[in-house]
Amino acid sequence: MEGRLIGVGVGPGDPELLTLAAVRAIRESDCILLPNEKKEECYAYKIVRQVVPEIEEKEICPMQFPMTKDADVLRAAQDRCFAEVQARMRQGKTLVFLTIGDPSVYSTYHYIHRRVLAAGMPASMISGVPSFCAVAARLGISLADQGEEIHIIPGSYAVEDTADVMLGFMKDKVEVGYYSAAVKIKSIMVSVVTSASTVLLPRASYYVDKGMMDEFSRILKKTMRFIFLVAIPFSIYFMIYAKEGIFFLSGKAYAGAIIPMQIIMPTLTLIGISNVTGIQMMVPLGREKQVLYSEIAGAIVDLVLNTIFIPIYGAAGAALGTLVAEAVVLGWQCVAIRDLKMGIFQKLPYGKILIAVGLGSAASFWVKLLGISVFPTLVISAVCFFGVYGIVMTVLKDSLVIELEKQLIRKIKKNDCV
């Protein structure tokens, strides 16, 4: 006999808002699936336990969904969870997946729901009370009357998305266009800067699982060094050449995006660092909740600052709100990991990077004075800036730069031999 999967929404937190259908499904289930590694830390489990105490006697299957934006990491986690679900369903078990709020609203459950249905197996959902409806009820207000619209903006995933939506409401499409153009290059660079964290996440998790904390600390420090070596020069370069970058990608009509881009480029470094502290460090250590809290704090700050700055400064105001919000996310995470004392910010080549960036900027700035077209300016300036930056870091004998250069030389020699 084939089993079935039920996604159960447990509401916003008040046990009394748990539905009768949810209670019945939980009591009749064979196994409870939790979107958390430990049931003691799962908020949904704590809510249900107050109403259905016999849940403690059920088989519990914790499932890990990492707090990351990387599609490959998310897909790998979803594959593992689906394999566990599928194996239990083939045993004829009824599985209940607990989720905060409603399973149809920004829920982790739906990733598994779709996979189960695609495999030709039964899956269903039981609605829960969404938090925004619960808040409206508590305040005694209506969310919408007659022809009014309701818009739901996710506040815990990407602060620039919030800024984009608010610009559309508070200004016009022109300012939205400026902001979108400003974040385009930054988004491309973020994928480069955060690549090391994504690649090393499985290894970090392995070291933590095996208790190899010295190795865990070593790769954290190495990744942080890589982030500083790459993110800072990229940030500075595109602040200097924001005009040329905007004109090349979007055209001269988007000149209004130059200042927003210069304001937002430092977030490249902030996001790179928070990717290490949050994804590579806190997730393997089971502190995903703090990562979520940091994102929520950043979203709240972004919302408040956008409300203040967008009406006055438009796209530049949105960029400023995003910059401060990313700083808040990183600050929260740094406070959350202070007890670990791993020294990930110690012995970083701050002075070497500043010297190399300064000389690289000086070596490339003359290109602006040539008056040539945008593309040649970007090419020549990039060669001068990053060429001098690399040479200076080599002369100053930065250990990671020298290691990367040796790896590149070995790879070239190997290819020549082939």
Beta strands, then each sheet from edge to edge (+ up, - down):
strand 1: 4-9
strand 2: 31-34
strand 3: 59-62
strand 4: 94-99
strand 5: 123-126
sheet 1: 3+ 2+ 4+ 1+ 5+
end
